[in-house]
Amino acid sequence: MNLNKVSEIHDGVFESILDFPDQKALIDLLVEPRLPLVLMVEVSIGNSTWQQVEISGINHLEGFAREVSGDFIVTTDEFLRLSQEVRWIWAVQMERTPPDYFDFTKIKGAQRYKILKSCGFRFVLESQPGGGDYATVVTQSEELSRRAIDETTV
């Protein structure tokens, strides 16, 4: 593991593994307010107690749940609001929604980055719930990766 270093992991895609980052400062640095969407992957909402939930969409669901989990595409503003309130593993800011077949946890390597580039992604942030010791940042900007190291690690 190369901590606090920038590595090119795919053509024009750079990765940094940050040691003890300030998660709020990292999100503030990475998020581009003009980009409309954030894909939140492996989100978990709830605290193991029964709570009333309402889910609208194709099927309307009302009831009680201990936890609601899944992948969600939200607006950038909603991500900024939720990022400190719910547990999530990955966040991907992008211009356009990915194709329906795109499963972030199953599609990896060159194919993942080809799809993300077609969606106009700005960053992928892998974080541990509640912050944690490490965070992985993937961007198309080597400069942004360096800034993440310089400006957000404790």
Secondary structure, DSSP 4 states (H G I P E B T S, - for coil): --BT-EEEEETTEEEEEEESB-HHHHHHHH--TTS-EEEEEEEEE--SS-EEEEE-SSS-EEEEES-EEEEEEEEHHHHHHHTTTSB-SEEEEESSPPPTT--TTT--HHHHHHHHHHTT--EEEEEETTEEEEEEEEES-HHHHHHHHHHHB-
